[in-house]
Amino acid sequence: QVQLVESGGGLVQSGGSLRLSCTASGSTFSIYRMGWYRQAPGKQRELVARIDNPSTTNYADSVKGRCTISRDKNTVVLQMNSLKPEDTAVYYCNARRPDTSGIFRDFWGQGTQVTVSS
């Protein structure tokens, strides 16, 4: 099992910045992907950014140029700049690793609220 603990959400004005951090613990040795997803009220959960070993990144079009994801061992950080009201959502940390059968499993954090005021 993998446990994920997030921090860094909060309330910020439009144009501001936030830094989200997530640290994995438990069976972390084979995690090959970590990332951030978000879910706004009434909407489906969507990818914000992810990073695959060793350093391949993937960003949603809506955040390209405004967000940077990085990973150091078992901690993944999402730096968000130029925030917009439409970035308001609950942000979830994600980790993916294979189980003993080779099937990939996803693990999720509890979520952290990001609210951007206009």
C-alpha positions, -999 to +999 in steps of 0.1 A: +000+000+000+010+036-006-001+065+016-002+100+002-003+131+023-009+165+006-003+200+017-003+235+004-039+243-007-057+274+003-073+306-008-055+329-032-065+359-054-066+356-091-030+359-105-015+345-074+005+314-068+003+282-047+026+253-042+011+219-036+033+192-021+026+155-017+047+128+001+043+091-004+050+065+023+046+028+026+054+006-004+070+033-025+099+015-041+082+008-074+062+040-079+068+051-115+043+079-118+031+107-095+008+135-103-020+158-095-056+157-105-084+181-096-122+180-093-144+210-094-180+208-081-202+191-107-173+181-129-153+149-134-118+145-119-092+156-145-055+154-149-035+186-140+000+173-144+020+141-139+056+130-139+069+096-149+103+081-140+128+095-145+114+129-155+088+128-183+061+153-176+026+158-190+004+188-184-033+196-191-036+222-218-054+244-194-024+247-171+005+246-196+029+275-190+014+282-156+022+251-137+054+231-131+055+196-116+086+182-101+095+151-080+123+144-055+122+107-044+088+103-028+077+139-029+059+155-058+054+193-060+031+213-081+040+249-085+010+269-098+013+305-110-010+330-126-040+312-110-075+318-123-109+313-107-114+283-130-085+266-112-107+264-081-111+227-072-101+199-048-066+188-059-057+151-054-023+136-054-019+104-073+007+077-074+009+047-096+028+015-092+025-022-102+013-047-078+029-082-074+009-094-104+022-066-125-011-048-126-009-011-122-027+004-092-035+039-084-033+055-050-049+088-040-045+114-013-073+129+006-074+160-014-066+196-007-089+226-016-076+253-038-098+284-041-090+313-064-110+344-059-116+369-087 
